[in-house]
């Protein structure tokens, strides 16, 4: 199989899709190491994936390094918990609020409350769907549409190889991320944009796996029972793809051979599966956004101008490329 290396996104900084802590409310310093010049309230999505865990660790470590007093909360993938946490941070009069929205919509009211309290807000990893861009200072994160496009382009580029196209067409099953979440919406859009160039590539089933390994396994088990002649799985993150691998192997087939798998993230477990040939292609989504987030926090609290959008530099990997970088992978 011939694969071209992924294109690097032009841009400045990092971000994408974890954590451990209490649900909803603040969980104290979150590892920041005591009081600092800046107090940040950070409302994390949850701990749904390896990517999210790496993201949380990066934020906590960077806060400690920067002397930022971090008040951390884990929303357990519930919007109401994030809203509760943000309101708690407003009451505590923190200097800056950062959060990765569980879903895109429904934020205007609580963000208006932060604006009235003169507390700047930084979006991390995921965007919000709001007509009022004055509700936040900047959005630090990946371009999820581009990630989906990279995944779709790989399928298009490999559509005429014998090991992908077994039936004269390519039947794709899609394991999407959390319904309503920005990466799920955008990765689907980008993927469909690229595969539309080849009418032989068809998505025959699509269902959410909530960005979790267990979700990916359950969805893939259902697909294997309900769909015939599955050629390829497109999973919106590595954990869902790893769950799909378990289901495929339990069904007596070889993942990466009998059914191709394309995922997004490039966390270590996913890259290991890629190096073993169980996944065929991974589009990178860098979770190590902590240092950049602290830089932005210091600037916005000092009243300095920051870009409205900060996009990460990321690539993509095939099996040989994964083998080359796996030993040095930080997450």
Backbone torsions as a table, in degrees:
resi	resn	phi	psi	omega
1	UNK	NA	133.7	179.3
2	UNK	-104.3	128.8	-178.2
3	UNK	-133.1	136.9	176.6
4	UNK	-94.8	139.9	-179.1
5	UNK	-61.5	148.6	-177.0
6	UNK	-67.1	153.0	179.5
7	UNK	-80.7	138.4	178.4
8	UNK	-80.7	131.3	178.8
9	UNK	-73.5	132.2	175.7
10	UNK	-73.2	135.2	178.0
11	UNK	159.7	-171.5	-169.8
12	UNK	-106.2	-50.9	-166.6
13	UNK	-128.2	-162.2	-169.0
14	UNK	-117.7	168.0	165.2
15	UNK	156.7	152.9	163.6
16	UNK	-168.2	-116.4	-153.4
17	UNK	-97.7	NA	NA
18	UNK	NA	-178.8	-168.4
19	UNK	170.5	174.3	172.4
20	UNK	-145.3	139.5	-179.4
21	UNK	166.8	-166.5	177.8
22	UNK	-74.5	161.0	174.5
23	UNK	-83.6	145.3	169.5
24	UNK	74.3	-74.5	-169.1
25	UNK	-83.3	-178.0	-179.6
26	UNK	-68.8	147.1	178.2
27	UNK	-118.8	33.6	175.9
28	UNK	78.4	-149.0	-171.7
29	UNK	-70.5	-19.3	177.0
30	UNK	59.4	24.6	177.6
31	UNK	94.1	16.4	-176.8
32	UNK	-81.8	-17.8	175.4
33	UNK	86.7	35.9	173.0
34	UNK	95.4	-172.3	-173.8
35	UNK	-71.7	148.6	176.7
36	UNK	-140.1	-173.1	179.9
37	UNK	-69.0	-27.3	-178.3
38	UNK	-122.6	135.8	172.5
39	UNK	-108.7	124.0	-179.5
40	UNK	-114.5	132.0	168.7
41	UNK	-97.3	123.0	-176.8
42	UNK	-120.3	118.8	-179.4
43	UNK	-105.9	102.5	-176.0
44	UNK	-85.7	153.0	178.6
45	UNK	-59.9	-52.4	-175.6
46	UNK	169.1	-146.6	179.2
47	UNK	-137.7	47.6	-169.3
48	UNK	-81.8	-11.0	-173.2
49	UNK	-156.5	166.7	174.3
50	UNK	-62.1	-34.3	178.2
51	UNK	-60.8	-46.3	-176.1
52	UNK	-66.6	-37.5	177.5
53	UNK	-61.6	-44.9	178.1
54	UNK	-62.9	-38.7	179.0
55	UNK	-62.1	-46.9	179.6
56	UNK	-62.3	-46.5	-180.0
57	UNK	-60.4	-38.4	179.0
58	UNK	-64.0	-44.6	179.8
59	UNK	-64.1	-45.5	-177.7
60	UNK	-66.0	-43.0	179.9
61	UNK	-66.7	-40.9	-179.4
62	UNK	-66.9	-37.2	177.4
63	UNK	-62.6	-43.7	178.8
64	UNK	-62.4	-44.2	-179.5
65	UNK	-63.8	-37.5	-176.6
66	UNK	-86.4	-5.0	-177.8
67	UNK	73.7	25.5	179.3
68	UNK	-90.9	130.1	177.2
69	UNK	-79.2	106.7	-173.2
70	UNK	-98.3	121.1	172.2
71	UNK	-103.0	115.6	-166.6
72	UNK	-114.6	141.0	174.8
73	UNK	-138.4	148.5	178.6
74	UNK	-113.0	115.0	-175.1
75	UNK	-81.2	-5.0	-179.0
76	UNK	51.2	40.0	175.9
77	UNK	62.6	28.8	178.8
78	UNK	-120.9	123.8	-178.5
79	UNK	-60.2	-38.9	-177.8
80	UNK	-62.4	-31.6	177.0
81	UNK	-69.7	-38.2	177.8
82	UNK	-66.0	-43.3	179.1
83	UNK	-61.3	-42.0	177.8
84	UNK	-61.4	-41.9	179.9
85	UNK	-65.4	-43.7	-179.8
86	UNK	-62.4	-42.0	177.6
87	UNK	-64.2	-35.0	176.2
88	UNK	-64.5	-40.4	179.1
89	UNK	-66.1	-36.9	177.5
90	UNK	-63.6	-43.7	179.2
91	UNK	-63.5	-34.3	179.6
92	UNK	-79.7	-5.3	178.7
93	UNK	57.1	48.2	174.9
94	UNK	-65.5	165.9	-179.0
95	UNK	-82.4	-30.4	-177.6
96	UNK	-154.3	146.0	177.1
97	UNK	-116.9	134.3	173.6
98	UNK	-128.5	142.3	176.4
99	UNK	-158.3	157.1	176.7
100	UNK	-109.9	104.0	-170.6
101	UNK	-62.6	132.9	177.3
102	UNK	-59.7	-46.0	176.9
103	UNK	-131.2	171.9	-174.0
104	UNK	-81.5	-34.0	-169.7
105	UNK	-101.8	163.1	172.1
106	UNK	91.2	22.9	-174.8
107	UNK	-108.0	-13.3	-170.3
108	UNK	-55.8	-43.6	-175.3
109	UNK	-62.0	-51.1	-177.1
110	UNK	-70.5	-31.9	177.7
111	UNK	-72.3	-31.2	172.7
112	UNK	-63.5	-36.9	178.2
113	UNK	-64.1	-41.3	177.2
114	UNK	-65.8	-39.5	179.3
115	UNK	-63.6	-42.8	178.6
116	UNK	-64.0	-31.1	178.2
117	UNK	-82.6	1.2	-179.9
118	UNK	59.4	37.7	175.5
119	UNK	-106.8	114.8	-179.6
120	UNK	-67.7	148.0	-178.3
121	UNK	-120.2	135.8	174.8
122	UNK	-117.1	125.1	173.7
123	UNK	-85.1	134.1	178.0
124	UNK	-122.5	139.0	174.7
125	UNK	71.6	-51.0	-174.9
126	UNK	-126.4	146.5	-178.9
127	UNK	-91.4	170.4	170.8
128	UNK	-113.5	154.0	177.0
129	UNK	-97.8	95.4	-178.5
130	UNK	-145.4	140.7	176.6
131	UNK	-76.3	-16.3	-177.1
132	UNK	-100.1	92.9	-178.6
133	UNK	-75.7	-6.4	177.0
134	UNK	-75.6	-6.4	-178.1
135	UNK	-76.2	-13.2	176.7
136	UNK	-143.4	154.3	-175.6
137	UNK	-83.7	-37.4	-178.0
138	UNK	-161.5	161.0	174.8
139	UNK	-122.1	116.4	179.9
140	UNK	-102.5	111.5	-178.4
141	UNK	179.5	174.9	179.1
142	UNK	-76.0	164.2	171.0
143	UNK	-94.8	98.4	-174.3
144	UNK	-68.2	-29.8	176.8
145	UNK	-63.3	-44.6	178.7
146	UNK	-62.3	-38.4	177.0
147	UNK	-59.7	-46.1	177.6
148	UNK	-63.0	-37.6	178.5
149	UNK	-64.0	-40.8	178.0
150	UNK	-61.8	-43.7	178.6
151	UNK	-62.6	-45.4	179.8
152	UNK	-65.2	-37.7	-179.6
153	UNK	-64.6	-36.6	177.4
154	UNK	-62.0	-42.5	179.4
155	UNK	-63.1	-43.9	178.2
156	UNK	-62.1	-45.1	-177.3
157	UNK	-64.7	-27.2	-177.6
158	UNK	-106.4	11.8	-175.3
159	UNK	-65.5	-27.8	-175.9
160	UNK	-96.8	8.9	177.1
161	UNK	-87.5	144.6	-174.8
162	UNK	-61.9	-29.3	-175.8
163	UNK	-82.6	-7.2	174.0
164	UNK	-104.5	-49.8	-175.0
165	UNK	-94.2	100.8	-176.9
166	UNK	-102.7	-18.1	-170.9
167	UNK	-122.8	11.4	-173.5
168	UNK	84.2	-5.6	174.6
169	UNK	-147.9	165.4	178.7
170	UNK	-115.7	110.7	179.0
171	UNK	-91.1	114.9	-176.1
172	UNK	-106.1	133.5	166.9
173	UNK	-108.7	138.7	-173.9
174	UNK	-115.3	125.6	173.4
175	UNK	-103.7	104.2	-173.2
176	UNK	-85.2	165.3	174.3
177	UNK	-78.2	-170.4	-177.8
178	UNK	-55.8	130.8	-178.8
179	UNK	-58.5	127.0	179.7
180	UNK	90.3	-8.8	179.6
181	UNK	-80.0	143.2	-177.1
182	UNK	-54.9	-47.0	-179.1
183	UNK	-63.7	-34.0	178.4
184	UNK	-66.9	-44.8	179.8
185	UNK	-63.7	-48.2	-172.8
186	UNK	-75.4	-38.1	179.3
187	UNK	-66.3	-34.0	175.6
188	UNK	-66.7	-46.5	-179.2
189	UNK	-59.6	-47.1	-178.5
190	UNK	-64.1	-41.4	179.7
191	UNK	-63.5	-47.8	-179.2
192	UNK	-64.3	-33.9	178.1
193	UNK	-58.7	-45.7	-176.2
194	UNK	-76.2	-41.9	-176.4
195	UNK	-73.0	-14.4	178.4
196	UNK	-64.0	-16.9	178.8
197	UNK	-72.6	-15.6	-178.1
198	UNK	-128.0	104.2	-177.2
199	UNK	-64.6	-12.2	178.2
200	UNK	-77.5	-13.7	-179.6
201	UNK	-95.8	120.0	-176.5
202	UNK	-132.5	134.4	171.4
203	UNK	-84.8	111.1	-174.9
204	UNK	-93.7	-14.6	177.5
205	UNK	-160.4	144.6	-179.8
206	UNK	-145.1	130.4	-177.8
207	UNK	-154.3	146.3	-178.6
208	UNK	-74.9	139.8	171.9
209	UNK	-113.2	6.6	176.9
210	UNK	56.8	27.0	177.5
211	UNK	64.2	18.9	-177.7
212	UNK	-114.6	155.5	179.0
213	UNK	-66.9	-43.3	178.9
214	UNK	-63.5	-40.4	177.5
215	UNK	-62.7	-42.7	178.2
216	UNK	-62.6	-39.4	179.1
217	UNK	-64.5	-47.1	-177.7
218	UNK	-64.8	-41.5	179.0
219	UNK	-64.5	-42.8	-179.3
220	UNK	-66.5	-37.2	176.3
221	UNK	-59.8	-42.0	179.5
222	UNK	-67.0	-40.6	178.8
223	UNK	-62.2	-41.8	-177.8
224	UNK	-64.6	-27.5	178.0
225	UNK	-83.4	-32.8	-171.5
226	UNK	-99.7	-18.6	-174.0
227	UNK	-117.4	144.1	176.5
228	UNK	-106.2	150.3	173.4
229	UNK	55.5	52.9	174.1
230	UNK	-76.5	124.5	-179.7
231	UNK	-99.3	-32.7	-171.6
232	UNK	-151.3	142.1	173.6
233	UNK	-107.4	128.4	169.8
234	UNK	-109.5	109.0	-179.2
235	UNK	-106.3	136.4	-175.1
236	UNK	-73.0	-11.5	168.3
237	UNK	-152.8	169.4	-176.5
238	UNK	-61.7	-41.8	-176.5
239	UNK	-59.6	-42.4	176.5
240	UNK	-62.6	-40.2	178.2
241	UNK	-64.6	-38.0	178.2
242	UNK	-66.8	-36.5	174.4
243	UNK	-65.5	-39.1	177.5
244	UNK	-62.3	-37.6	177.6
245	UNK	-58.1	-44.9	-180.0
246	UNK	-59.7	-42.9	-178.9
247	UNK	-67.6	-41.0	-179.6
248	UNK	-65.1	-43.7	178.9
249	UNK	-66.1	-37.9	178.7
250	UNK	-65.1	-25.1	178.6
251	UNK	-86.4	4.0	176.2
252	UNK	84.0	17.9	179.3
253	UNK	-113.9	166.5	-179.4
254	UNK	-102.4	113.4	175.9
255	UNK	-65.9	140.2	-177.9
256	UNK	88.1	-15.0	179.8
257	UNK	-119.5	-66.3	178.6
258	UNK	-69.6	-37.8	176.1
259	UNK	-132.6	120.6	178.8
260	UNK	-73.6	152.9	-179.6
261	UNK	-135.1	128.7	175.1
262	UNK	-122.9	131.1	-177.4
263	UNK	-134.4	176.0	176.3
264	UNK	-127.7	137.4	171.2
265	UNK	142.6	-64.3	-176.1
266	UNK	75.2	39.3	169.5
267	UNK	-76.6	167.1	-169.7
268	UNK	-60.7	-41.3	179.2
269	UNK	-63.2	-40.1	177.6
270	UNK	-66.2	-43.1	-179.9
271	UNK	-65.9	-33.3	175.9
272	UNK	-63.8	-46.1	177.6
273	UNK	-62.8	-37.0	177.0
274	UNK	-64.5	-44.1	-179.8
275	UNK	-64.2	-26.1	179.0
276	UNK	-88.5	-3.3	178.6
277	UNK	83.8	8.9	179.2
278	UNK	-83.0	-26.8	168.6
279	UNK	-112.9	148.2	-175.0
280	UNK	-101.8	-27.3	-177.3
281	UNK	-160.7	136.5	178.1
282	UNK	-129.9	130.2	173.6
283	UNK	-93.1	129.3	-175.3
284	UNK	-75.4	141.5	169.7
285	UNK	-136.5	108.2	-169.3
286	UNK	-79.9	119.9	-179.0
287	UNK	-88.3	-8.6	-170.1
288	UNK	-84.3	63.9	-174.9
289	UNK	-95.6	0.5	-175.8
290	UNK	-53.0	-54.0	-178.4
291	UNK	-58.9	-41.6	179.4
292	UNK	-66.9	-37.4	178.4
293	UNK	-62.1	-42.7	-179.9
294	UNK	-66.1	-37.3	176.3
295	UNK	-61.3	-45.9	179.4
296	UNK	-64.9	-39.1	-179.7
297	UNK	-61.7	-42.4	179.6
298	UNK	-64.8	-37.4	-179.3
299	UNK	-69.9	-45.7	-176.3
300	UNK	-70.1	-34.2	178.2
301	UNK	-72.6	-21.5	176.1
302	UNK	-87.8	-0.9	179.1
303	UNK	81.4	13.2	179.9
304	UNK	-81.0	153.4	176.2
305	UNK	-74.9	140.8	175.3
306	UNK	-132.2	155.5	177.5
307	UNK	-61.0	146.6	177.7
308	UNK	-68.7	-25.2	-177.5
309	UNK	-139.5	125.6	177.3
310	UNK	-119.4	116.3	-173.9
311	UNK	-107.4	137.6	-179.2
312	UNK	-75.5	156.3	169.8
313	UNK	-92.5	125.7	-177.1
314	UNK	-144.7	163.2	-179.4
315	UNK	-131.9	-157.6	177.1
316	UNK	-148.9	161.5	-171.5
317	UNK	-135.6	139.0	164.9
318	UNK	-102.3	-173.1	-173.3
319	UNK	-61.5	-47.0	-177.6
320	UNK	-66.2	-39.3	178.5
321	UNK	-65.6	-35.9	177.4
322	UNK	-64.1	-42.2	178.8
323	UNK	-59.8	-36.3	-176.4
324	UNK	-70.2	-33.3	-173.2
325	UNK	-107.4	-7.0	-170.5
326	UNK	-60.2	-42.2	-176.0
327	UNK	-62.6	-28.7	-177.5
328	UNK	-101.4	8.4	-176.9
329	UNK	-66.7	129.1	-177.4
330	UNK	-86.5	-13.4	-175.4
331	UNK	-147.4	NA	NA
